[in-house]
């Protein structure tokens, strides 16, 4: 019986060691961002942000020391690096495990490309990613791991981001690491490998949120006044068609002029954003007011005064309800959007 137990324990440790050997080694990576510049105003650079940051990696020194150079060879994928200087390279022994670790830290200044999501502008939240990948070591050998234990985690603050960073019109709400595996559907002509290669990838993402109150007021106050002016046609007698048409036409032209005026502040996109929806809502309601005015005028001319009055009363209610409810829906959807 004792021999069976000893054999079982021995087999367990052998299998555990084999499994540990088959597991990819870990490269711990962290970043500390000192400053961020978002080139949002320059339309040709609206998909870029600049970063001044420190980065570091920590790894267990392999038996094959020739791998050290490859372990330390990481690349920032979505960047145009201006400078990337090595500040320190060192080794130390972990007090608990007695394992020897390598440590490398650098200072990076770079422009990073990203794909901003302005769908909820001016209630948008942008994700600024810094994507890192091992240049030559595949994921079955080494994996990039976020070194979150190196940060002092304080409630309400983004880890790895200096608390004195200021981005005009934005505030930093949080930061996060995302790890995944990138599959390249090629072996880049190297016949030693299969037709596809897998690399470990790590993204440090900084989430910023627009200070939307000023932008909302800039859009909403004029829109409310213009839409209110068109709303007055429902209180103008149908026989005074010239007055009603004048109000709706003036409102429509004012709305168009407002959109053109603030157009320089709105990011250029290939899709509808929240501010576009607010303007199109106003266009729709003003057009409805114009059509309703002409229709009630025709009804009164035909002697259908009662039906014209019912339509006027209905419009006096449905017009503000539609405007307020849709505006609130647009604002709430943007405010509670997830990134």
C-alpha positions in Angstrom: 0.0 0.0 0.0 2.8 2.4 0.9 4.5 1.7 -2.4 1.3 2.5 -4.3 1.0 5.8 -2.4 4.7 6.7 -3.0 4.3 5.9 -6.7 1.1 8.0 -6.9 2.8 11.0 -5.2 5.9 10.6 -7.4 3.8 10.4 -10.6 1.8 13.5 -9.5 5.0 15.5 -9.0 6.4 14.3 -12.3 3.2 15.3 -14.2 3.1 18.7 -12.4 6.7 19.4 -13.4 6.0 18.4 -17.0 2.9 20.6 -17.1 4.9 23.5 -15.6 7.6 23.0 -18.2 5.0 23.1 -21.0 3.5 26.3 -19.7 4.7 29.5 -21.4 7.0 31.7 -19.4 5.8 35.1 -18.2 7.1 38.5 -19.1 5.6 41.0 -16.6 5.1 44.4 -18.2 3.9 47.7 -16.8 3.5 51.4 -17.8 3.4 54.8 -16.1 2.1 57.6 -18.3 3.4 61.1 -17.5 1.6 63.1 -20.1 -1.0 62.8 -22.8 -1.7 65.1 -25.7 -4.8 64.5 -27.8 -4.7 66.1 -31.3 -8.4 66.3 -31.7 -8.7 69.7 -33.2 -6.4 69.0 -36.1 -8.7 67.0 -38.4 -5.9 65.2 -40.2 -4.6 64.0 -36.8 -7.8 63.3 -35.0 -6.9 59.6 -34.8 -3.7 60.2 -32.8 -2.5 61.0 -29.3 1.0 61.6 -28.0 2.3 60.0 -24.8 5.3 60.5 -22.6 5.7 57.4 -20.4 7.9 55.0 -18.5 7.7 51.3 -19.2 9.3 48.2 -17.6 9.5 44.5 -18.0 10.4 41.8 -15.5 11.1 38.1 -16.3 12.7 35.0 -14.8 16.1 34.6 -16.4 16.0 31.5 -18.6 18.6 28.8 -18.6 19.4 29.7 -22.2 20.7 33.2 -21.6 20.8 33.8 -25.3 17.0 34.3 -25.0 17.4 37.4 -22.9 17.9 39.6 -25.9 14.7 38.3 -27.5 12.7 38.6 -24.2 13.6 42.3 -23.9 12.8 42.9 -27.6 9.2 44.2 -27.4 7.5 46.5 -29.8 4.8 49.2 -29.5 2.5 48.3 -32.4 0.3 51.3 -33.0 3.0 53.9 -32.6 5.3 56.3 -34.3 8.2 56.4 -31.8 10.0 59.7 -31.4 12.4 58.3 -28.7 12.6 55.1 -26.6 15.6 55.1 -24.3 16.6 52.3 -21.9 16.9 53.8 -18.4 18.0 50.8 -16.4 18.9 47.1 -16.9 19.4 45.0 -13.9 19.0 41.5 -12.2 17.8 40.6 -8.7 16.9 37.4 -6.8 13.4 37.0 -5.4 13.5 36.5 -1.6 10.7 33.9 -1.6 11.3 31.7 -4.6 15.1 32.4 -4.8 14.6 32.7 -8.6 16.7 35.1 -10.5 14.9 37.8 -12.4 15.8 40.3 -15.1 14.5 43.9 -15.0 14.5 46.4 -17.8 12.9 49.9 -17.8 12.7 52.6 -20.5 11.4 56.1 -21.3 9.1 56.4 -24.3 7.9 59.4 -26.2 5.6 58.4 -29.1 2.5 59.2 -31.2 -0.1 56.5 -31.0 -2.8 55.8 -33.5 -6.3 54.8 -32.4 -9.9 54.6 -33.7 -12.0 57.2 -31.8 -15.7 56.4 -31.3 -17.6 59.7 -31.6 -21.1 58.1 -31.9 -22.2 59.7 -28.6 -20.6 63.1 -29.1 -20.7 65.3 -27.0 -21.2 62.6 -24.5 -18.4 60.4 -25.9 -15.9 58.3 -24.1 -12.6 57.6 -25.9 -10.3 54.6 -25.5 -6.6 55.5 -25.9 -4.7 52.2 -26.4 -1.0 51.4 -26.2 -0.5 48.0 -27.7 2.6 45.9 -27.0 3.8 42.6 -28.5 6.9 40.5 -28.2 8.8 41.0 -31.5 10.1 37.5 -32.0 8.9 35.1 -29.2 5.7 33.3 -29.9 2.9 32.9 -27.3 3.6 29.2 -26.7 7.0 30.2 -25.3 6.4 33.5 -23.6 3.3 35.5 -22.6 3.0 39.2 -21.8 1.3 39.7 -18.4 0.2 43.0 -16.9 2.3 43.9 -13.9 -0.7 45.4 -11.9 0.9 44.4 -8.6 3.4 47.2 -9.1 0.8 49.9 -8.8 -0.6 51.4 -5.6 -4.3 50.9 -6.2 -6.2 53.9 -5.0 -10.1 54.1 -5.4 -11.2 56.4 -8.1 -7.8 56.8 -9.7 -6.5 55.3 -13.0 -3.6 53.0 -12.4 -0.4 53.8 -14.3 -1.5 57.4 -15.1 -0.1 60.5 -13.4 -2.9 62.3 -11.4 -1.8 65.7 -12.7 -2.4 65.0 -16.4 -4.8 67.5 -18.0 -6.4 66.9 -21.4 -8.4 69.9 -22.6 -12.2 69.2 -22.7 -11.6 65.6 -21.3 -11.1 63.9 -18.0 -9.4 60.5 -17.4 -11.9 58.1 -15.8 -10.0 54.8 -15.6 -7.3 52.6 -17.2 -7.1 48.9 -17.8 -5.0 46.2 -19.3 -6.3 43.8 -21.9 -4.3 40.7 -22.9 -5.0 38.6 -26.0 -3.3 36.5 -28.7 -2.6 37.8 -32.2 -2.6 35.2 -34.9 -0.7 36.0 -38.1 -2.0 34.0 -41.0 1.6 33.5 -42.4 4.9 32.2 -41.3 6.6 35.2 -42.9 8.6 32.9 -45.2 10.3 31.0 -42.4 9.9 27.3 -43.2 10.7 26.2 -39.7 7.2 27.2 -38.6 3.6 26.5 -39.5 1.6 28.6 -41.9 0.5 30.8 -39.0 2.2 32.3 -36.0 0.8 33.3 -32.6 2.1 36.1 -30.5 1.1 37.3 -27.0 -0.3 40.8 -27.1 -1.0 43.3 -24.2 -2.9 46.6 -24.5 -2.8 49.4 -21.9 -6.0 51.3 -22.4 -6.7 54.8 -21.0 -10.4 55.8 -21.0 -11.2 59.5 -21.2 -14.6 61.1 -21.0 -15.6 64.4 -22.6 -16.6 67.2 -20.2 -20.0 67.4 -22.0 -21.9 70.0 -20.1 -20.4 73.0 -22.0 -20.9 71.2 -25.4 -24.4 70.2 -24.6 -25.4 73.7 -23.6 -23.8 75.1 -26.7 -26.0 72.8 -28.8 -29.1 72.4 -26.8 -29.9 76.1 -25.8 -30.0 77.3 -29.4 -31.8 74.2 -30.6 -34.5 74.6 -27.9 -35.1 78.2 -28.8 -35.3 77.4 -32.5 -37.6 74.5 -32.0 -39.8 76.5 -29.6 -40.1 79.2 -32.3 -41.5 76.6 -34.7 -43.8 75.3 -32.0 -45.6 78.7 -31.9 -47.2 78.0 -35.2 -49.7 75.7 -33.4 -51.1 78.7 -31.7 -51.4 80.9 -34.9 -54.8 80.8 -36.5 -54.9 78.7 -39.6 -56.0 81.7 -41.7 -52.8 83.6 -40.9 -50.8 81.2 -43.1 -48.1 83.8 -44.0 -47.1 84.2 -40.3 -47.0 80.4 -39.7 -44.9 79.7 -42.8 -42.6 82.6 -41.8 -42.0 81.1 -38.4 -41.3 77.6 -39.7 -39.0 78.7 -42.6 -37.1 81.0 -40.2 -36.7 78.2 -37.7 -35.5 75.8 -40.4 -32.9 78.2 -41.8 -31.7 79.1 -38.3 -31.2 75.4 -37.5 -29.2 74.9 -40.6 -27.0 78.0 -39.9 -26.4 76.7 -36.3 -25.3 73.3 -37.5 -22.9 74.9 -40.0 -21.6 77.3 -37.4 -20.6 74.7 -34.8 -19.5 72.2 -37.5 -15.9 73.1 -36.9 -16.1 71.9 -33.3 -17.7 68.5 -34.3 -15.3 65.6 -35.3 -15.4 64.5 -38.9 -17.0 61.0 -39.0 -18.5 58.7 -41.6 -21.5 57.9 -39.3 -24.2 59.7 -37.4 -23.2 61.1 -34.0 -25.5 62.2 -31.1 -25.3 65.9 -32.1 -26.3 65.0 -35.6 -29.4 63.2 -34.3 -30.4 66.2 -32.2 -30.2 68.5 -35.3 -32.1 66.0 -37.5 -34.8 65.7 -34.8 -35.2 69.5 -35.0 -35.4 69.4 -38.8 -38.1 66.7 -38.6 -40.2 68.5 -36.0 -39.9 71.9 -37.8 -40.9 70.2 -41.1 -43.8 68.5 -39.3 -44.9 71.9 -38.1 -44.8 73.3 -41.6 -46.8 70.4 -43.1 -49.3 70.5 -40.3 -49.9 74.3 -40.7 -50.5 73.9 -44.5 -52.8 70.9 -43.9 -54.9 72.7 -41.2 -55.2 75.7 -43.5 -56.6 73.5 -46.2 -59.0 71.8 -43.8 -60.4 75.2 -42.7 -60.7 76.3 -46.3 -62.7 73.1 -46.9 -65.0 73.9 -43.9 -63.6 71.1 -41.7 -62.9 73.4 -38.8 -63.5 70.8 -36.1 -61.0 68.4 -37.6 -58.5 71.2 -38.0 -58.8 72.1 -34.3 -58.4 68.5 -33.2 -55.2 68.3 -35.3 -53.9 71.6 -33.8 -54.5 70.3 -30.2 -52.9 67.0 -30.9 -49.8 68.7 -32.4 -49.5 71.0 -29.3 -49.0 67.9 -27.2 -47.1 65.5 -29.4 -44.5 68.1 -30.6 -42.9 68.9 -27.1 -43.4 65.3 -25.9 -41.5 63.9 -29.0 -38.8 66.6 -28.6 -38.2 66.1 -24.9 -38.4 62.3 -24.9 -36.0 61.8 -27.8 -33.5 64.3 -26.5 -33.5 62.6 -23.1 -33.1 59.2 -24.8 -30.1 60.5 -26.8 -28.5 62.0 -23.6 -29.1 59.0 -21.4 -27.8 56.5 -24.1 -24.6 58.5 -24.4 -24.2 59.0 -20.6 -24.5 55.3 -19.9 -22.6 54.0 -22.9 -19.9 51.4 -22.3 -16.4 51.3 -23.8 
